[in-house]
Amino acid sequence: MLTGVARADGLAEKSNSVSEVTVDVHSTLVKSFFGLGIQWDPYSYPPRPEAWRSTLHRLDFAKPAFFRVMTGASSYCDGFDDAGEPRYVWTRGEAAIRQQLGSLLDILDYAQTNNIDVLLGEWSPPRQLGGGAAGKVDQPDDPRWARLVTDFVTWLRTSRGYSVVRFYNLMNEPNGPWMWPGGKVNYNAWADGIRGLRRQFDAHGLADLPIVGPDNSGNWEWADRVSRNMPDVIGHWEMHWYATDREVLDGEIETLLTAKRKVIFANDPHATEKRFFLAESGLLDGKCNGDQQPRVRTFPYGVMMADYAAQVALAGWMGLCAWDLDDAMHPVSGHPPVPADTTLKLWGFWNTQGTAMGHPEDENIRPWFYPWSLMSRLFPHDTRIVNVSPTGVPHLRVIAGETTVKKQLNVMLVNNSDEARAVRLVVPGLGRKTVRLFHYFENDRPADAEGFAIPAATLPDTDLAAGLKVVLTGRGCVFVATE
């Protein structure tokens, strides 16, 4: 047996035993993986040019499969004229368009240039557009909101050429009182609004644009209800989940998503033709100051999110979107000229306002970008996720996928325990391959000068059918990439 290791061979002695894991390349778990996405919204505090260039360069490396991009009608509609017709910003010339929509268009430009799918949406009804009672649009079933959205998407896709706008999400987390005027959740108003938007899309040349949903945050009964009552309107199934550490460690991500998938399949006769993914994902424990997650600055957050992602795939779901790219996109509350330490929603892979805030180091890549970017690169859009035998070891998870174009097999092993683990990875029938190993451990995560992951080892002429020993020296991840 040819043996490769994640670290020096002597460290294997710290493991009590070697677990054998077999990858069955002929058994498909997910036929077409949607991939790893990132939430990238128009900025409350736009990056200076240097920080913007750095952001794009980092995204070039990460190769996200999709972006979730949320905005609001007040960014493109100034209100209504005396006849009740909307006054759109695009009728006032390019200077006005850039002033009000520049940040959004910059994001869409990058997506279009790189052919990255965009899930576009609006947070909630705009509430007030212009002055007076005629400008009040505060419920999702107000037909004017569906009309505004339809006109806006049509303008983006036809006049501006953003063909990558391929999915639409009307209303963020509609199950949550935080999204409704007065905190009064109204399922029927939301459902009627979704149906109304579908009719508008179909009547105005957007029949090919699926509405995704239900976009619930937790509250799984909401998803069950939607799958029973209106599966014909939901083009793809997506939800949000901010998980506790215990839910991740105990495997609840895999268990619950497996159950939800079964419910939807039982209720939706066309479920096999639709994607299942998480449109927002993150960790709940440690959230503070209204909406900040300082753990994104720590190494363990990256391991937890890799474990989370592995369970999403093992449940037969097709992808998940990280909340979020950059702290500078969203304030918790208020908008001072320069953000204070408690101004921004601290959730990103970095903070492009770090220098302005007196913390230039905060503009550096945070640890969890390392495993997220590797997952995105090694399990890209349309990867075929294959079955892997159970490890039989608590907090040790393995996923494997074959890429569509080059038919390369890639494997991620996650050890969400402080104990060292050793795995004999066997891939029957694969033959000899060059194998690259990437490590994400507290003190072992090789990176180049820009902070991008580089191989810890390259093993030429490796017979994976005979077995490859991988040692995880403690809490962390090993990525096995074949060529």
Secondary structure as UniProt FT lines:
FT   HELIX           9..14
FT   STRAND          18..30
FT   STRAND          35..39
FT   HELIX           49..62
FT   STRAND          66..71
FT   HELIX           73..75
FT   STRAND          77..80
FT   TURN            82..83
FT   STRAND          86..88
FT   HELIX           89..92
FT   HELIX           94..113
FT   TURN            114..115
FT   STRAND          117..122
FT   STRAND          127..128
FT   HELIX           133..135
FT   STRAND          136..137
FT   TURN            140..141
FT   HELIX           143..154
FT   HELIX           155..159
FT   TURN            163..164
FT   STRAND          165..170
FT   TURN            174..175
FT   HELIX           177..179
FT   HELIX           181..183
FT   HELIX           187..203
FT   TURN            204..205
FT   TURN            207..208
FT   STRAND          211..217
FT   HELIX           220..229
FT   TURN            231..233
FT   STRAND          236..243
FT   HELIX           245..249
FT   TURN            250..251
FT   HELIX           252..267
FT   TURN            269..270
FT   HELIX           271..273
FT   STRAND          276..283
FT   TURN            285..286
FT   TURN            289..291
FT   HELIX           294..297
FT   HELIX           299..314
FT   TURN            315..316
FT   STRAND          319..322
FT   HELIX           327..329
FT   TURN            341..343
FT   TURN            352..358
FT   HELIX           360..363
FT   TURN            367..368
FT   HELIX           369..378
FT   TURN            381..382
FT   STRAND          384..388
FT   TURN            394..395
FT   STRAND          396..402
FT   TURN            404..406
FT   STRAND          409..415
FT   STRAND          421..426
FT   TURN            428..429
FT   STRAND          432..441
FT   TURN            442..443
FT   TURN            449..450
FT   STRAND          457..463
FT   TURN            464..466
FT   STRAND          468..472
FT   STRAND          476..482
//
